Amino acid sequence: MLTPEQKAERIARRHKEREDKMKATTGYKVWSVVFTLSYPIIAVFTAVFSVVVSFFSKISQGVVYVLSGGKSK
């Protein structure tokens, strides 16, 4: 019968072996490189898109202000 410590070590070893096997695959390596290269592009796109949305929001608020005769918040 295994003690709880032995069981935990055995499970940890299996997880490590499974992780090492997964990291050795071509798909994992390709995904790792693609993610690393595309992350800055995604971050810049998100920032630019946020600015564009904010810009159009301000335009919309301005149009509402003008159409309401200056009574809008």
Secondary structure in CASP SS format (residue, H / E / C, confidence):
PFRMAT SS
TARGET T0000
AUTHOR 0000-0000-0000
METHOD secondary structure of the structure
MODEL  1
M C 1.00
L C 1.00
T C 1.00
P H 1.00
E H 1.00
Q H 1.00
K H 1.00
A H 1.00
E H 1.00
R H 1.00
I H 1.00
A H 1.00
R H 1.00
R H 1.00
H H 1.00
K H 1.00
E H 1.00
R H 1.00
E H 1.00
D H 1.00
K H 1.00
M H 1.00
K H 1.00
A C 1.00
T C 1.00
T H 1.00
G H 1.00
Y H 1.00
K H 1.00
V H 1.00
W H 1.00
S H 1.00
V H 1.00
V H 1.00
F H 1.00
T H 1.00
L H 1.00
S H 1.00
Y H 1.00
P H 1.00
I H 1.00
I H 1.00
A H 1.00
V H 1.00
F H 1.00
T H 1.00
A H 1.00
V H 1.00
F H 1.00
S H 1.00
V H 1.00
V H 1.00
V H 1.00
S H 1.00
F H 1.00
F H 1.00
S H 1.00
K H 1.00
I H 1.00
S H 1.00
Q H 1.00
G H 1.00
V H 1.00
V H 1.00
Y H 1.00
V H 1.00
L H 1.00
S C 1.00
G C 1.00
G C 1.00
K C 1.00
S C 1.00
K C 1.00
END
